[in-house]
């Protein structure tokens, strides 16, 4: 028997834009929560207009806003107060990533809200946190990547390179989702809501645990080594005769012995002092790279892959986007589904958390303000009041 999703019956009100908060709340929606996305009249979440790559719609917005309801509301309008109050009365949590200080200026700080809505969980996602010298600084993903040290270790010796996905936003959104689920458990014990502060900087620094500890107490930090690993070798990109790239990963001495014997056909390298242990291989990586690429350059990618498979050595193909959409493993797992959007049906992916007791709650990507009238009616406003809200440009 398939149960209902675990967050069914939970209502989330989200004052969100861009990536971090929308990614968090999309995941809550797919766990069964009703997520009411409050958007600006006329323009909505500015991520709706980043590009037009998905049937004329923004790729970022389509990615992070499936399964939500969209309510347009001018929060600065004097008549928006009754709507916002009823939203909060019906909500289990408020998620916001407005500009620094904006929520507090609108009376949406936790201390004030907690007095009136004792069970409300409030999650604030910011760039740099609720205090300190960076509190009011604007924060975009690239800037946080830089502040957290990611750029200093990513790229080549000659040039730093940013992550090509919004990794700081993603880190914050994932940490926020985890913290919210913990807050719901805590509320079940105490009966009271709590305040959560998540910053992109703190979330990104958490993900920087390896390089920060590698450089602990003034030790040299990891070098920018392209696709190579700072302390493990061979671990990175190698070219084949047919100009393809194999990403290779060897993590221990057992794998190294198999690689030497079955892939390189050089069993004598197994115990060669220059390569017998990972630290030695890492120190002598240039010479070892030459040995590996000499072998690989005489074979096509298919033959290299066959040898690696036989030796049970970890490797990967370097896929482009079409190849990922058509990935045989994702298709075998049934991960690709159809999702409705305002411009028609598109392909998308099931959320990665597979639970045997329930199916994820998957609904369309909303059009701007698509659910405004429905939500206002559910909040108890009658038809005349709703008409007046529209006429007065409150919603």
C-alpha positions as CSV (number, residue, x, y, z in Angstrom):
1,X,0.0,0.0,0.0
2,X,1.3,3.4,-1.0
3,X,0.9,6.0,1.8
4,X,0.3,9.8,1.3
5,X,3.5,11.9,1.1
6,X,4.9,12.8,4.5
7,X,4.2,16.6,4.3
8,X,0.7,16.3,3.1
9,X,-1.4,18.8,5.2
10,X,1.6,21.1,5.6
11,X,1.3,24.6,4.1
12,X,4.3,26.6,3.2
13,X,4.1,30.3,2.3
14,X,7.2,31.4,0.4
15,X,8.4,34.9,-0.4
16,X,11.1,33.7,-2.8
17,X,13.1,34.5,-5.9
18,X,16.1,33.2,-7.9
19,X,17.3,29.7,-6.8
20,X,18.0,29.0,-3.2
21,X,14.6,29.3,-1.6
22,X,12.7,28.1,-4.7
23,X,14.8,24.9,-4.8
24,X,14.1,24.3,-1.1
25,X,10.4,24.8,-1.4
26,X,10.1,22.7,-4.6
27,X,11.5,19.8,-2.6
28,X,9.0,20.4,0.2
29,X,6.2,20.5,-2.4
30,X,7.3,17.1,-3.8
31,X,7.2,15.7,-0.2
32,X,3.5,16.6,-0.2
33,X,3.4,20.2,1.2
34,X,1.2,22.8,-0.3
35,X,3.6,25.6,-1.3
36,X,2.1,29.0,-2.0
37,X,4.6,31.0,-3.9
38,X,3.9,34.7,-3.4
39,X,5.1,36.7,-6.5
40,X,5.1,40.3,-7.5
41,X,2.2,41.5,-9.6
42,X,3.1,41.8,-13.3
43,X,6.6,40.4,-13.2
44,X,6.7,37.7,-10.6
45,X,9.9,35.9,-9.5
46,X,12.6,37.6,-11.6
47,X,14.0,34.1,-12.3
48,X,11.0,33.7,-14.7
49,X,12.9,36.0,-17.1
50,X,16.5,34.7,-16.9
51,X,16.2,33.1,-20.4
52,X,13.6,31.5,-22.7
53,X,15.2,28.1,-23.3
54,X,12.3,25.8,-22.3
55,X,9.5,26.4,-24.8
56,X,9.9,30.1,-24.3
57,X,10.2,29.8,-20.5
58,X,13.2,30.2,-18.1
59,X,15.3,27.1,-17.6
60,X,16.0,28.2,-13.9
61,X,12.4,28.8,-13.2
62,X,11.2,25.5,-14.7
63,X,13.8,23.6,-12.7
64,X,12.9,25.1,-9.3
65,X,9.2,25.7,-9.3
66,X,7.4,22.5,-10.2
67,X,4.4,21.5,-7.9
68,X,3.7,25.0,-6.4
69,X,0.8,27.4,-6.5
70,X,1.4,31.0,-7.6
71,X,-0.3,33.9,-5.8
72,X,0.4,37.4,-7.0
73,X,0.4,40.0,-4.2
74,X,1.8,43.5,-3.9
75,X,3.2,43.3,-0.4
76,X,3.7,47.1,-0.3
77,X,0.0,47.8,-1.0
78,X,-1.9,49.0,2.1
79,X,-4.6,46.5,1.4
80,X,-2.3,43.5,1.3
81,X,-2.3,43.1,5.1
82,X,-5.5,41.0,5.5
83,X,-4.3,38.6,2.8
84,X,-0.9,38.1,4.3
85,X,-2.4,37.6,7.8
86,X,-4.7,34.9,6.6
87,X,-1.9,33.3,4.7
88,X,0.2,33.1,7.8
89,X,-2.7,31.9,10.0
90,X,-3.1,29.0,7.6
91,X,0.6,28.3,7.2
92,X,3.0,25.9,9.0
93,X,6.0,27.7,7.8
94,X,7.3,30.9,6.1
95,X,10.3,30.7,3.8
96,X,11.9,33.9,2.5
97,X,15.0,35.0,0.7
98,X,14.2,38.6,0.1
99,X,16.8,41.3,0.1
100,X,18.7,41.8,3.4
101,X,16.4,43.3,6.0
102,X,13.3,43.4,3.7
103,X,11.3,40.8,5.7
104,X,11.9,42.6,9.0
105,X,10.8,45.9,7.5
106,X,7.5,44.3,6.5
107,X,7.0,43.0,10.0
108,X,7.9,39.4,9.0
109,X,10.8,38.9,11.5
110,X,10.5,35.8,13.7
111,X,10.2,37.6,17.0
112,X,7.1,39.5,15.9
113,X,5.6,36.6,14.0
114,X,6.1,34.2,16.9
115,X,3.9,36.3,19.2
116,X,1.0,35.9,16.9
117,X,1.7,32.6,15.2
118,X,3.3,30.4,17.8
119,X,3.5,27.3,15.7
120,X,4.9,29.0,12.6
121,X,8.4,27.9,11.5
122,X,10.3,30.7,9.8
123,X,13.2,30.0,7.5
124,X,15.3,32.9,6.3
125,X,17.8,32.3,3.5
126,X,20.4,35.1,2.9
127,X,23.7,35.6,1.3
128,X,25.8,36.2,4.4
129,X,23.6,35.8,7.5
130,X,21.6,38.0,9.8
131,X,24.4,39.9,11.4
132,X,28.1,40.8,11.0
133,X,29.9,43.1,8.6
134,X,28.5,41.3,5.5
135,X,24.9,41.3,6.7
136,X,23.7,43.9,4.2
137,X,25.9,43.0,1.2
138,X,24.2,41.7,-1.9
139,X,25.1,38.1,-2.6
140,X,25.0,36.3,-5.9
141,X,26.1,32.8,-6.5
142,X,29.4,33.6,-8.1
143,X,30.3,36.1,-5.4
144,X,29.7,33.6,-2.7
145,X,31.7,31.0,-4.5
146,X,34.6,33.5,-4.4
147,X,34.1,34.4,-0.7
148,X,33.9,30.8,0.4
149,X,37.2,29.9,-1.3
150,X,35.8,27.7,-4.1
151,X,37.3,29.8,-6.9
152,X,40.8,29.5,-5.3
153,X,40.8,25.8,-5.8
154,X,38.8,25.3,-9.0
155,X,40.2,25.6,-12.5
156,X,43.7,25.3,-13.8
157,X,47.1,26.5,-12.6
158,X,46.7,29.5,-15.0
159,X,43.0,30.4,-14.5
160,X,40.4,30.0,-11.8
161,X,37.0,28.7,-12.9
162,X,33.6,29.1,-11.3
163,X,31.2,26.2,-11.0
164,X,28.9,26.2,-14.0
165,X,25.9,25.5,-11.8
166,X,24.5,27.7,-9.0
167,X,26.4,25.7,-6.4
168,X,26.1,28.2,-3.5
169,X,22.4,28.6,-4.1
170,X,22.0,24.8,-4.3
171,X,24.0,24.3,-1.1
172,X,21.8,26.9,0.8
173,X,18.6,25.4,-0.6
174,X,19.5,21.9,0.5
175,X,20.6,23.0,3.9
176,X,17.4,24.9,4.3
177,X,15.2,21.9,3.4
178,X,17.1,19.7,6.0
179,X,16.7,22.4,8.7
180,X,13.0,22.8,8.0
181,X,12.3,19.1,8.3
182,X,14.2,19.1,11.6
183,X,12.1,22.1,12.7
184,X,8.9,20.2,11.9
185,X,10.1,17.3,14.1
186,X,11.1,19.7,16.8
187,X,7.6,21.3,16.7
188,X,6.0,17.9,17.1
189,X,7.8,17.7,20.4
190,X,7.4,21.3,21.7
191,X,4.2,22.5,19.9
192,X,6.1,25.7,18.9
193,X,7.7,27.0,15.8
194,X,11.3,28.1,15.5
195,X,13.5,30.4,13.5
196,X,16.0,29.2,11.0
197,X,18.8,31.3,9.4
198,X,20.6,29.8,6.5
199,X,23.3,31.8,4.6
200,X,24.8,30.9,1.2
201,X,28.2,31.6,2.6
202,X,27.8,29.2,5.6
203,X,26.3,26.5,3.4
204,X,29.1,26.8,0.8
205,X,31.8,26.7,3.5
206,X,30.3,23.5,4.8
207,X,30.8,22.0,1.4
208,X,34.4,23.3,1.4
209,X,35.3,20.9,4.3
210,X,38.0,18.9,2.4
211,X,40.1,21.9,1.1
212,X,39.7,23.8,4.3
213,X,41.0,20.9,6.4
214,X,43.6,20.1,3.7
215,X,45.0,23.6,4.3
216,X,44.6,23.5,8.1
217,X,46.8,25.6,10.3
218,X,48.6,27.2,7.4
219,X,49.4,24.1,5.3
220,X,49.5,24.7,1.6
221,X,46.0,24.6,0.0
222,X,45.0,22.3,-2.9
223,X,46.3,23.5,-6.2
224,X,44.0,24.2,-9.1
225,X,44.5,21.1,-11.1
226,X,41.7,21.1,-13.7
227,X,40.0,17.7,-13.6
228,X,42.8,16.1,-11.4
229,X,42.5,15.6,-7.7
230,X,44.8,17.4,-5.3
231,X,45.8,14.3,-3.4
232,X,44.6,11.2,-5.3
233,X,46.1,9.9,-8.6
234,X,45.3,8.7,-11.2
235,X,42.0,10.5,-10.8
236,X,40.9,12.7,-13.7
237,X,40.8,13.0,-17.5
238,X,42.7,10.9,-20.0
239,X,42.5,11.0,-23.8
240,X,42.0,8.1,-26.1
241,X,43.0,7.5,-29.7
242,X,39.6,8.6,-31.1
243,X,39.9,12.0,-29.3
244,X,37.5,11.0,-26.5
245,X,37.9,11.6,-22.8
246,X,37.7,8.9,-20.1
247,X,37.4,10.1,-16.5
248,X,39.4,7.6,-14.4
249,X,39.3,7.1,-10.7
250,X,41.6,4.8,-8.7
251,X,41.2,5.0,-4.9
252,X,43.3,2.2,-3.4
253,X,46.2,-0.2,-4.0
254,X,44.1,-3.2,-4.9
255,X,42.6,-1.1,-7.8
256,X,46.1,0.1,-8.7
257,X,47.3,-3.5,-9.1
258,X,44.4,-4.4,-11.3
259,X,44.9,-1.3,-13.4
260,X,48.5,-2.0,-13.9
261,X,48.0,-5.7,-14.8
262,X,44.7,-5.7,-16.8
263,X,44.5,-2.2,-18.3
264,X,48.1,-1.0,-18.8
265,X,49.6,-4.5,-19.2
266,X,52.4,-3.3,-17.1
267,X,52.4,-5.5,-13.9
268,X,55.9,-4.3,-12.9
269,X,54.4,-0.9,-12.1
270,X,52.4,-2.3,-9.2
271,X,55.3,-2.3,-6.8
272,X,57.5,0.3,-8.5
273,X,58.5,2.7,-5.6
274,X,57.5,5.7,-7.7
275,X,53.9,4.5,-8.0
276,X,53.3,1.8,-5.4
277,X,51.3,4.0,-3.0
278,X,48.9,6.9,-3.7
279,X,51.2,9.5,-2.2
280,X,54.0,8.4,-4.5
281,X,51.7,8.3,-7.5
282,X,50.4,11.8,-6.7
283,X,54.0,13.1,-6.3
284,X,55.0,11.6,-9.6
285,X,51.8,12.3,-11.5
286,X,53.4,13.9,-14.6
287,X,55.4,10.8,-15.3
288,X,52.5,8.5,-14.6
289,X,50.2,10.5,-16.8
290,X,52.6,10.0,-19.6
291,X,52.5,6.2,-19.1
292,X,48.7,6.1,-19.0
293,X,48.2,8.3,-22.0
294,X,50.8,6.4,-24.0
295,X,48.6,3.3,-23.5
296,X,45.3,5.0,-24.0
297,X,46.4,6.9,-27.1
298,X,46.8,3.6,-28.9
299,X,43.2,2.5,-28.1
300,X,39.8,3.9,-28.8
301,X,37.5,4.8,-26.0
302,X,35.3,1.7,-26.4
303,X,38.4,-0.6,-26.0
304,X,39.6,1.3,-23.0
305,X,36.2,1.1,-21.4
306,X,36.0,-2.6,-22.0
307,X,39.4,-3.1,-20.2
308,X,38.3,-0.9,-17.3
309,X,35.1,-2.8,-16.9
310,X,36.8,-6.1,-16.9
311,X,39.2,-4.9,-14.2
312,X,36.3,-3.3,-12.3
313,X,38.1,0.1,-12.3
314,X,35.8,3.1,-11.8
315,X,35.5,5.4,-14.8
316,X,33.0,7.7,-16.5
317,X,32.2,9.1,-19.9
318,X,32.1,12.9,-20.3
319,X,28.5,13.4,-21.3
320,X,27.0,16.6,-22.8
321,X,23.5,17.6,-22.0
322,X,21.8,15.6,-24.8
323,X,23.6,12.5,-23.6
324,X,22.4,13.0,-20.0
325,X,18.8,13.4,-21.2
326,X,19.3,10.1,-23.0
327,X,21.4,8.4,-20.3
328,X,20.9,4.6,-20.4
329,X,21.0,4.4,-16.6
330,X,18.5,7.2,-16.0
331,X,16.2,5.7,-18.5
332,X,16.5,2.2,-17.0
333,X,15.6,3.6,-13.6
334,X,12.6,5.4,-15.1
335,X,13.7,8.8,-13.9
336,X,12.5,10.9,-16.9
337,X,8.9,12.0,-16.7
338,X,6.5,14.5,-18.3
339,X,5.7,17.8,-16.5
340,X,3.1,20.3,-17.5
341,X,4.1,24.0,-17.8
342,X,2.2,27.0,-19.0
343,X,3.7,26.5,-22.5
344,X,3.0,22.8,-22.6
345,X,4.4,19.5,-21.5
346,X,8.2,19.1,-21.1
347,X,10.5,16.3,-19.9
348,X,11.8,16.5,-16.4
349,X,13.2,14.2,-13.7
350,X,11.8,12.5,-10.7
351,X,13.2,13.8,-7.4
352,X,16.1,11.6,-6.4
353,X,14.8,10.5,-3.0
354,X,13.2,7.1,-3.6
355,X,10.9,6.0,-0.7
356,X,9.0,2.7,-0.9
357,X,6.1,4.0,1.2
358,X,4.9,7.0,-0.9
359,X,5.2,8.6,-4.3
360,X,6.4,12.1,-4.7
361,X,3.7,14.8,-5.1
362,X,4.3,16.1,-8.7
363,X,2.3,18.9,-10.1
364,X,2.7,21.4,-13.0
365,X,4.9,24.5,-13.1
366,X,2.5,27.4,-12.3
367,X,1.8,30.4,-14.5
368,X,2.2,33.7,-12.8
369,X,-0.7,34.3,-10.5
370,X,-2.4,31.1,-11.8
371,X,-3.8,30.2,-8.3
372,X,-4.5,33.7,-6.9
373,X,-8.3,33.5,-7.0
374,X,-8.3,29.9,-5.8
375,X,-6.1,30.7,-2.8
376,X,-8.0,33.8,-1.9
377,X,-11.2,31.8,-1.9
378,X,-9.6,29.1,0.2
379,X,-8.6,31.8,2.7
380,X,-12.2,32.8,3.1
381,X,-12.5,35.9,1.0
382,X,-15.8,36.2,-0.9
383,X,-16.2,36.9,-4.6
384,X,-16.7,40.6,-4.1
385,X,-13.6,41.0,-2.0
386,X,-11.5,39.0,-4.5
387,X,-12.8,41.2,-7.4
388,X,-11.9,44.3,-5.4
389,X,-8.4,43.0,-4.7
390,X,-7.9,42.5,-8.5
391,X,-9.4,45.9,-9.4
392,X,-7.3,47.7,-6.8
393,X,-4.2,45.9,-8.0
394,X,-3.5,44.3,-4.6
395,X,-3.1,40.9,-6.4
